[in-house]
Amino acid sequence: MDDNKISNKLIILHKVFSAIEERKKNKDNQSSYVSSLFNDGLKKIHAKIAEESAESIEASENGERDKIIYEYSDLLFHMMVGLSYHNISIEDICSELERRIGKKKQDYTLDE
């Protein structure tokens, strides 16, 4: 895939993250699932990430491509909600991933 196609596809991550950020600002929106996650707090967000992680693993073990895409999309979405909760942007994550390219884990890990 060429860089332009990759760039155009990645725009959706920014659109989704922007929508999440908007819901975080407008937590009073009773009809918004994302607003309800922010209102319920970090424990609820963590619970959803754990749930979606388990579903992603199950889909991966079953090997059904469409189900894997669906479940990993749910996981990524809820991880983005978690990032937003902590005021961490997609750009912050991209910078961290870029920092790791070509390095061994021992050269970039925060673990001692």
Summary of the structure (lengths in Angstrom):
residues: 112
radius of gyration: 16.0
end to end distance: 37.4
largest distance: 46.0
contacts: 261
relative contact order: 0.10
helix: 79%
strand: 0%
